[in-house]
Amino acid sequence: MDELTRKIFETFQLFRKIHMYVLLPENLSRNEYFTLMSIEHLRSQQQEGHVSISMIAKILHVSTPAVS
């Protein structure tokens, strides 16, 4: 691996370590961020874009009342 390739790889590794939720407004908690990301992930997988509470709870590994 040449020097340039190694530096590019190291740079990508640094970006991987960034927690994107810290860049969000202070009034949005980490749990809310992950819930929003889960909703977007589920929407991208669904044909009609419908996402239910139970689907979100399943992907987050929490109970349904915890999501709602």
C-alpha positions in Angstrom: 0.0 0.0 0.0 1.5 3.3 -1.0 1.6 6.4 1.2 -1.3 8.2 -0.4 -3.6 5.1 -0.2 -2.7 4.6 3.4 -3.5 8.3 4.3 -6.8 8.1 2.4 -7.7 5.0 4.3 -6.7 6.6 7.7 -8.9 9.6 6.8 -11.9 7.5 6.1 -11.3 5.7 9.4 -11.4 9.0 11.2 -14.8 9.9 9.6 -16.1 6.5 10.7 -15.4 7.4 14.3 -17.5 10.6 14.2 -20.8 10.3 15.9 -23.1 12.3 13.6 -25.7 12.9 16.3 -23.4 15.3 18.1 -23.8 17.7 15.1 -27.6 17.9 15.6 -29.4 20.7 17.6 -29.2 20.3 21.4 -32.9 19.7 21.8 -32.7 16.5 19.8 -31.5 13.6 22.0 -29.4 10.7 20.9 -32.4 8.4 21.1 -34.5 10.7 18.9 -31.7 10.8 16.4 -31.5 7.0 16.2 -35.3 6.8 15.9 -35.3 9.2 13.0 -32.5 7.2 11.3 -34.4 4.0 11.8 -37.5 5.5 10.2 -35.5 6.6 7.2 -33.9 3.2 6.9 -37.3 1.5 7.0 -38.8 4.0 4.5 -36.0 3.2 2.1 -36.8 -0.5 2.3 -40.6 -0.2 2.0 -42.3 0.0 -1.4 -45.1 2.3 -0.3 -43.1 4.2 2.3 -45.4 3.1 5.2 -43.6 2.7 8.5 -45.4 1.4 11.7 -44.5 1.9 15.3 -44.0 -1.9 15.7 -41.5 -1.9 12.8 -39.5 0.9 14.5 -39.6 -0.9 17.8 -38.3 -4.1 16.2 -35.4 -2.4 14.5 -34.5 -0.5 17.7 -35.0 -3.6 19.9 -37.3 -1.8 22.3 -41.0 -2.2 23.3 -43.7 -0.5 21.3 -44.7 1.9 24.0 -41.1 3.1 24.2 -41.2 4.2 20.6 -44.6 6.0 20.8 
